Amino acid sequence: MKILITGCRGYIGHNLIEFLTRYESDAQIVGLDSCSHTDSRTRTPSISYIPDTIQNAKLPEDVTHVVHLAGRTGVHPSWDSEMLQKYFDDNVVASKKIFDTYTDIPILYATSSAVKELKSPYSMTKATVELIAPKNAIGMRFYTVYGGNLPRSDMFYGRALNRNIRTISTNKRDWTRMDYVCKAIHAILLLGEPNRIYDVGKGNPQTPREFLDQMDINIDYPIVDMPNESQETCADPSEINQLLTEYHIHVNHS
């Protein structure tokens, strides 16, 4: 198995590589990342690395699987009129190049719970990616990911760890641990069915206040409502949990 992982130095990407180097030790990994994100992460020495954007890179031809995690994230920044073209290019145009290049191998691509309610330009680009995905592709609709190593400083979990929160919203989120996400991606990589989308979430939405209490992070800031965001995100975990059951049987008997 030779896997191309785009966005290899992003939050999910570098945690996934650490997971795969432990549990899929025979796999060869090629990482691609433009390093455009604000958080600096060290490059994993055990993988081949392409420091470029998808749009400009010469994509490797000899891979057997693609995990396409690269893209421009964030709901709030996508409302900036100067960022609209960048969101379209980095999410839609880049994904189309991946889809057009790899027509006969499995492509696992990242999408978002934000597509359930199209309330931002970001969510619209991710919905477009789902629409143009070919039959050999498998969507991974991530819900609010937390935990793992080096969380993003612009996400709520990363800001909470750094005590960099000014307000707390009432909007519920389906908080999903990074270790669950990595297992889910590995399960999809080994056993996932093409031409479908898996919700990667726990199906247990909580308010940020409930989440902070669960994490034993004591922060007390004003509570506000954010009407331009989804009031609640909640995965349907039935399909991914069934796949994870098959995955554990497969891993334990392989």
PyMOL commands that set and color helices and strands:
alter all, ss='L'
color gray80, all
select helices_A, chain A and resi 11-23+76-79+81-101+113-116+121-132+156-161+178-191+208-214+238-253
alter helices_A, ss='H'
color red, helices_A
select strands_A, chain A and resi 2-6+28-32+48-50+65-68+107-112+137-142+145-146+168-169+176-177+196-200+223-224
alter strands_A, ss='S'
color yellow, strands_A
deselect
rebuild
show_as cartoon
